[in-house]
Amino acid sequence: MGFILLIFLALLVSIDGFVIGFMFGLKRIKIPLIVLLLISIFSAFVIFFSMGVGRVLGEVIPSSFIQTLAGVLMISVGIYNLFNDLPLYRRSYFVIIALLMNVDSVGYGVQAGLAERPFWFAPLAGILLMFALIFGIIHGHETKNPFVLRYVAALPGLLFICLGMMKLLF
């Protein structure tokens, strides 16, 4: 039962990756596989490190604070994206995406560390995140819905706002 719980938790961590990949696919932005791999490795490292922090520090850092911070940051990026055209093709934007995706991974890692989950959860989450990004990009690229394509400029901002709201509410 514990293994299945860890798989579900890793899937939860990777949902953001699917949505962000979908956004890139809609904009027809090609992301090199090495960049996806680096984002996934970075995510696994962040989760691994935060699991250690969770085990060492206990309940010093409330996970609700980290979740709220992740939500506020994503909403801010979404609002900025609605009014400004973000240069999604720049490598620096991939770094920003990786950092935003991992703000909540810190919270998940701390929670997993507090619950004394095994450390192999971190690479599992990184692998699932990479697949989620790839599937998101593929599905976004294959979307041919005229309504979605017409309003594609506003969609990334709205997706970030929705992700941020989900983090604040759930």
Steps between C-alpha positions, in 0.01 A plus 500: 500500500788739576643452149168593338475807723846612387405453134188714550704767679755499215214535249367794700840669483510447122156650421659845481746364247222374277321835502820694437598259221153541350551876502828467312342257253215743430748772419685252275822555693748220462685418820818298462488163673812592697316798651211273604749259649675780691168631635411148616839443664476840668152409628620166635791673674270763654263232629789290632656799677168617644427148626825521696401841630160360599664219694753725672293809577170331572217746501700822501389594146122469466416335168188718471725807476699344215178401321365854535827647374490272194141605428575872529807469276309310232212749506751785470665341197156438349389861543831623361458266202150634429629853459849433360623255241750283684797394288429128531775417255779631726697255711466729803125444491557125531697568817212708637254221414723243672520715812125565511420133451728414788376749758217261580732200463679633807170475686437147376856400586478644852169318551651175370799550728276563799310180419837320466431383146787323323743721311442316171183707478712791367629330183155347442345847511769634265436223244124545512544877465705451185234276347228746603686785328544292184134389491387856568709633212370229265135560592539876481666475159226271367219730614319631194197650671443840330377658824812394691730605217329838464552589864833323543673825598285530814493129580843469668418784739162349580656157555754645743224685684294179522799303626568769758137505613503120533807525722334764717168315529601134519 
